[in-house]
Amino acid sequence: MPRPRVIAAVIAVAAAQLVSSAFAQDPGQTRYAVLIMEKPAGVQTTAVAADGSRTLSYEYNDRGRGPKLTARVRLDTAGVPVSIEMDGVDYIKSPVSERFTFANGVARWKNSAEAGEQKLAGHAFYLTTQGLPEELGWLAQSLLQAPGQRMALLPAGEASIKRADDLNVGDGDKKRHVTAYLIEGLGFSPSTVWLDDDKKFFGAVDRFYSVVREGWESSVPKLLEKQEALASARTVDLARTLTRKPKQPVAITNANVFDAATGQSAPGSTVLIDGNKIRAVGKDGSVMIPSQAERIDAGGKALLPGLWDMHVHISPTDGLLHMAAGVTSVRDLANDNDALVQLKRDIDSGTAIGPRITMRGFMDGRGPYTGPTKVFVDTEAEARTAIDNYAKLGYDGIKVYSSIKPELVPAIIKLAHEKGLRVSGHVPAFMTAQQFVEAGADEIQHINMVFLNFFFDEVKDTRTPARFIAVAERGATLDLKSDRVRSFVRLLKDRNVVLDPTLTAFEGLFIDRPGQISPSYATIADRLPPQVRRGFLAGGLPVPEGKDARYHESQRATLRMTKLLYDSGIPIVAGTDGLPGFTLHRELELYAQAGISAPEVLRIATLGAARVARKDQELGSITPGKLADLVLVDGDPAKRISDVRRPVLVIKDGAIYEPAALYKALGVKP
C-alpha cells in the first residue's frame, strides 16, 4: 500500500507582531498515539523545556517500515518555528537530516531533497519534508492568527483555514470539546485538523493512519465519523456541479475509435450513446442519429474504452483524480471494508464522483508485520468466516498478505474457489511464488514477487523491506533464459496465472533519487499543488555506495521480466498502487518501454482488465450493448502511448465529465 502522507508544517516568519497565549505552554511533555487501522503503531512526544524550546520524537511501525525521528524546534511568540533540526530515518529507512532557520528576515532550509533560502516580507510557512504530526497543529494555530486566515507556504504555495464543526468526545469525568478545522493548500483536498479549546493540537485522523492525544484513542471513530460527514457534503456538491447527465441520446462523430478486441483504430467513426449504453458504432454517416440527439464532434481525436487501474486502495478523495485521467474502473485490493462498501455505494448512486469499483477482500495473519487490516486469519475456521463474509458483501476475490501462514494457503484458496472468488496477493513469507501458484493462486501482485521466487536462498521472510532491497540488488543478475526461470514461466502459463506487476512502484523504489523529480511523475509534477510536488523529490530506497548503476539495471530488469511474461502468454493487468490517475498513465508507458506495442498496452488496460475482472460482457470495449464508459483523447495512444495523458472528455455510465474541470477542483493545472 502507498506510504501514508501526514502533512504537517512549521513556519518561517518575518517580523511577527502577533502574540497568542495558545503557544505558551508550561514545561512538560505531551504524548500522541499513532494508530494504523485504529491499532497502536507508534507515538509522537513533545517535551517543552523551561526556555520554551521543544524536543519532539516520532516513531511508528508499518510492516517493518516507518520513520524514527527526533527534532529540536524553537517557536517565536506567534508560535511559528524559527529553527528546526531534524534527524533520523524516514518511512523506508533512508537517513534524514533536515535544517531550517529564520533570522534577520531570511528563511533558509536544507534537507536531502532541497536547499534554498528566501527573504521574507511577511509570514511564510515552511513545511518539513517528514511532517511531525504536531506540526499540523502549529500550522492551524498560526493560520487562525494570520490576516484573512491565509499564509504563504515555503518553498511554494499558500494555505488557508476555516472552522468546520465541533464535537464532544469522551464520557463521564473524561470529556473534551474539540473543533475541526479545514486547511486548504496542502494537497488535492482540504486537510482536517482537530484542536482543543486552547487551540492546541488534539489529532488528525483517517481510515488508515491517525494521530490523537494519548489517552483519547477511543475517540478516533467518533472524530472520523464527523470528519467523513463533513467531507461527504463537499463530495456531494462536487458531484452535483461536475457531473452532466444528458437527457437525450449523445452522438460522438468524427472519432478515431479504438477497437480493444482487434487493436485497430477506425477514424471517421460515430458512436451513439443512449442513456448509459452504447447503442451503435459505425462509420460517419452510417449510424442513424436521432434528431434530438446531442452531437459532439471529436475532431479526429481518439476514442478509447474507459481505462482500468487494477491495483488501487481508493479513498473518497481519489475519485476525481481517477476520472480526470480517464480511469473509469478500478479494482481495490485492500481497504477498510466499511468505508469501501460505502464509497462504492456513493459512487454508484451518483452522490460521489469516481470510477466503478470491484473489490478484493484483504486478509493477513497476526504478527509484528501484519498488514493494515481488521481481518485476521490464522486458522481455517477464521478463513472460512472471512471468506463467507466477503462473498456476502459482494467482493469478487480474496487478497492474501505476507503474514498468512503458508500451510493455511491451500485451505484459503479452496474455500475461496468454492465461493467463486479468485485469490491473489503477495506471496506469503516463507513460501515461494511457485508454491503459491501450485497451491492454486490465481494471480500475483507485484513484479518483485516473481523475482523473489529465485532469491529464496536469501529472502525467505518477505514481510520486511528485504522484499524490495533484494530485488534492487539482485534483480539485474537473474538470467531470464535460465531453465529455472523458463520452468516457472511455463507453470504460470499452464495455470493461467495473472500478473499485476505495478512497475511504477519499483521505478520509484529503485531509481528515484533525493532532490530529483521522480521519473514516474516528471511530466506532470509542475501541474500539481506545490506541496504535493515536493513529495516527488524524496527519493526511493537508500542506495549503498557503489550500487547506483545496479539499482538502475534492476529496474530495467523488471521491464524485461514483464516482457518475457507477456511474450509467454501470461495475462498482465495494469495496476499502480500509487497516486490515482497519473500513475496509470506512467504504468502504461513502462509497458511500452518494455517492448509491448501501444495497441496491446491499451488492450491490457481496457478489455484485458475487464476480462480478468469478469466484466467483459459489459465493459472493456466500444461495442453496442455495452455500458457507455469512454475516454476522448487529444492524440492517438494506439501510436504514441503517452497521448493517453491527454483526455479531454470522459464518459462513465453515460454521464459526461470534463477533465479540466475535475482537475481545477483538485488544484491541478490543465
Secondary structure, 3 states (H helix, E strand, C coil): CCCCCCCCCCCECCCCCCCCHHHCCCCEEEEEEEEECCEEEEEEEEEECCCCCEEEEEEECECCECCEEEEEEEECCCCCEEEEEEEEECCCCCEEEEEEEEECCEEEEECCCCEEEEECCCCEEECCCCCCHHHHHHHHHHHHHCHHHEEEEECCCEEEEEEEEEEEEEECCEEEEEEEEEEECCCCCCEEEEEECCCCEEEECCCCEEEEECCCHHHHHHHHHHHHHHHHHHHHHHHHHHCECCCCCEEEEEEEEECCCCCCEEEEEEEEEECCEEEEEEECCCCCCCCCCEEEECCCCEEEECEEEEEECCCCCCHHHHHHCCEEEEEECCCCHHHHHHHHHHHHHCCCCCCEEEEEEEEECCCCCCCCCCCECCCHHHHHHHHHHHHHHCCCEEEECCCCCHHHHHHHHHHHHHCCCEEEECCCCCCCHHHHHHCCCCEEECCHHHHHCCCCCCCCCCCCCHHHHHHHHHHHHCCCCCHHHHHHHHHHHHCCCEEECCHHHHHHHHHCCCCCCCCCCCCCHHHCCHHHHHHHHCCCCCCCCCCHHHHHHHHHHHHHHHHHHHHCCCCECCCCCCCCCHHHHHHHHHHHHHCCCHHHHHHHHHHHHHHHCCCCCCCCCCCCCCECCEEEECCCCCCCHHHHHCEEEEEECCEEECHHHHHHHCCCCC
